[in-house]
Amino acid sequence: MNVLVTGSKGQLGTEMRRLSGGHPKHRYVYADIDELDLTDGAAVKRFADACQADVIVNCAAFTNVDGAEEQEDAARRVNADAVENLARTGRRIIHISTDYIFSGEGWLPYKEDDEPAPRTAYGRTKLEGEERLRALCSDAIVFRTAWLYSPWGKNFVKTMLRFGEEQDELRVVYDQVGSPTYAGGLAKAVYAALDADEWHAGTYHFTDEGVCSWYDFTVEILRQANAITGDNRYKARVTPILSSEYAYKTPRPHYSVLDKQRVKQTFGIGIPHWTESLNECLKQMIQKQS
């Protein structure tokens, strides 16, 4: 099977490339904005035809939450228009979506069939992408995830490592709760869908196991990083604060926990606790720096 991976230089796309050697069942073609403008429908069709793609894994997205609020049309072009262009190629699609399609005001883990209620432009455009995809590609697979990080690109873990080394104090919110997700783990879930004996169309939630606040996450990032380096270089004191004390331009969900029973049962995968995945990622990051 020929698999086209779009957004191949982002966090998930990079992990897909890194792990592809362990999945020789298929042939992979990788494309990012330099090779393919997903907002150009004709170009998308030509590219998919040229590489004879059977399946497209769409890792591309406009993920800047504050930027989407200021540039909703630009976010829609990537998060919805581009997804429609991919769906119109007639290929099977695996698409990555987000917890932001929900309100974030619940208190039980969100199931795949729970009612969407996005509160941000980012969430609205990602939900629109899901809806357009399903309208055109009834056998699509959608993975919703949250709190994604990796050794690549910009993310919370890399930011906290930098701040933890440079600053004396980090003030981090403790009233926003979710499940951190290592992009390498999400890539493995995508490969489980690609390698399965049958195609299991539908919507699935994937994050690492366990729940924490951004404050808890930060404390663990610095603790593990110091244990790995052994020199206590990440010296910042972490202070818990309320969301109301932080000057957000765009509202953030207070509760982003996703129910993962469906993905585990369908694909027979085990999911590690977020602290284990964080350790795997931090070791990669610190090795890259040394």
N, C-alpha and C positions, 0 to 999 in steps of 0.2 A: 504494500500500500504506500502511496506517495502522500506525505504529510507536509503541508505548508504551514510554517509557524510565523505569524506576523507579530510585530512588536518585539522582534528577536533580540534587541539590545537592552530591553528593560529588565527589571528584576526577575520576573518569571521566565521571560524569553531566554535570558542568559542561563538560568538554571536548566531550562529545557535543552539547550545546546550542550551544557556541561555534562548532563546525565545521559545524553542520547546514545553514547557508546554502549551502555548497558541494555539498550533496547534495539537490537539489530534486525528486528522483525520487519521494520519499515525503512523507507528512504525519506530523508528529511531535507527540506529546502527552507532557508531562513530569510526573512525580509524585514527590514525596518524602514523608516521614512526615507532613508537615502536610496533604497532600492524600489520602494513602492509607496505611492500616495494613496492611502486607503479611501480618501474622500473623492477620488476620481474613479467612478464606477467602471468606465471603459477600460482604464488601466488595470484595475483589479481583475476584470474578466480576462484580459489578455495575459496577465501574469499567471493566473490560475491555470489557464489553458496551456501556456508554454511549459509549465513544470508538471503538467498532467496530474494536478492535485486531486486526490480522492477525498481527503479530509483537510480542513483548515482549522488550526488552533489559533484563536485570536487572543493574543496577549497584549494587544495595543489598547491604550486608554488615555484619556485626559484625566489625570488623577489629582491635580492641584485643586483642592476643595475651595480655597479662597479665590483662586484664579477663575474657577468655573462660575462663581457667584458674580464676578465682574465681567466675565466673557462667556455668557451662557451659550451664545450662538457658536462660538469656537468649540466649546465643550461638546455641544450637540453634534457637530460635524464629525468628531472622532468617536464619541460614545454611542451615537445612534445612526447617523448617515453612513458612516464607514461600515457599521455592522450590517446595515441593509445591503450595502454594496457586496459584501462578502456572501450574504445569504442568496443574493440574486445570481451568483455563479452556479448555483445548482449543486454545490458540494455539501457533504456533511460538515457540520460546524461544531467545534467545541469552543465555547465563549466564556470569558471570565467576567463575573459581575461582583457586586459588593453588598455589604451589610447596610450601606447608606440608602438602599431602596426602602428600608423600614424606618419608622419614626425614631427608634432608639429610646422610646419612653416606656417600654414594657418591663417586665421583671421575670419572665420565663424565656428560656432559649427559643429563638425564632425558628419555626419550622418552614419548610420550603413553600407550603401552601398558605401561610399566614398572609393577611392583607397588607400589601405595600402601602406606605404612607411617607414618601420622601419629604424631607424638610429643607433640602438644599438643592441648588442647581445641579451639583454633581450627582446627587441621588436621582433627581428627575431625569437627567439625560441618560444615566445608566439604566434606569427602569425602561425608558423609551427604547433603548437599544435591545433589551430583552424582548419587549413586546413586538418590535418590528421583526426580530429574528424568528420568533415563534410563528408569526403570521406567514412567513415565507418559507420556513424550514421546520416542518412539524417534527422532524426527528433530530433536532439539535440537542446538544448537551450543554447545560449552563452550570458552571461552578461559581457559587457566591463565596467570597472570602472576606477577611477583615484583618486589619493591623499587620499588613504584609511587610516583611523586611528581608534583607539578604546582604551579602558582602558587596553588592553592586548597586550603583545609582544612589539616589537620595532616600533615606528612610529614618525612622525614629531611632533605631539602634545606633546607627552611625553618628547621628546628631548628638545623642546622649554621651557616647564615647568621647567625642570631641569636647563637648561642654564639660564633661566630668574631669577631663585632664586640664582644661584651661581655666575653669571657674572654681570658686570656693563653695558656692551654694547653687543648687538647682531647685527651683520651685515648680512642683509638678502636681497636676490635678489628681485627686484620689476619688472623685465622685463620678468618674467615667469608667465603666467596666466592660471588658471584652476578653478576647482570646488572641494573643499574638500568634502570627502564622509565618513560619519560615518558608520562603519561596521554594526551597528545595523540596520540602514536604508536599507542597501543592503541585509541583512538577511531577512528583512520583504518582500523585493521584490522577493527574492527566494521563500519564503513561499507563496507569492501570485501566483507564477507559479505552485507550488506544489498543492495548494488548489483549483486551478481553475477547473471549471466543464469540460473544454476541455484542451488538451495538445496543447500549442501554440509554435510549433517549430520555431526557427529563432534566429536572433541575435538582442540584445537589448543593449542600452546604459543606464547606471544608475550612476548618481552622485547626490549629493544634489543640490538644486536650487541655483542660484546665481553664481557670478564669482568674483575672487579676485587674487591678486598676493601673493606669499609666504610672502612678507613683510606685506601686509594687514592681512593675516592669522595670522601671529605672533603677530602683534599689538592686534588683537582681542582675541587671546588665553590668553595673559597676562592680558588684560583689564578684561575679564570675570572671569579669575581665581582670580584676586584681589577682584572683586566684590563678588565672592562666599565666599572667606576666610575672607574678611573684614579687612585684616591686611597689605595689600600692600607688601607682601613678595616677589612677582615677580617684582622686582625693576628694572630690566635691561632696559636701553634705547635701542630702536630698530631703527637702521639706515638703510635706503634703499641703496642698491648698485646694480650695473650692474652685469649680469652674467659673463662678462669678468673680473670682479674684484675678482671672486671666483674661486678657483683652482679645478674645476671639473675634475675628471679622465675620465668621460664619458659624452657626450653631453646630455643635458636635453631639453625636448620640450619647446619651448617658448609659445605655445598655445595648451592647453589640454582640451578645453571645448568640451563636448559631447552633441549632440542633444538628448533629452529624450522624444520626442513626442510619439514615437512608444511604449515604455514601459508603458507610462501613459495611452495611448488609449487602448492598448491590455489588460492590467490587471486592469484597472480602479483604479489605485493607485494615491494618492496625495504624493508629495515629499516636505518636509520642506526646508526652506532656510538654508543654511549651518550654519548661526549664531545660529539658533535654535537647530540644531543637535549638534553643538559644545557645547552649554550650557548643553544639556542633558548628553553628554559624560563627560564633565569636572566635573559635580556634582558627577558622579560615581567615577571618578578618585580621587577626593579630599576626598570623603567619605572613600575610601579604605585606604588613607594615614592617616586618623585621627583615 
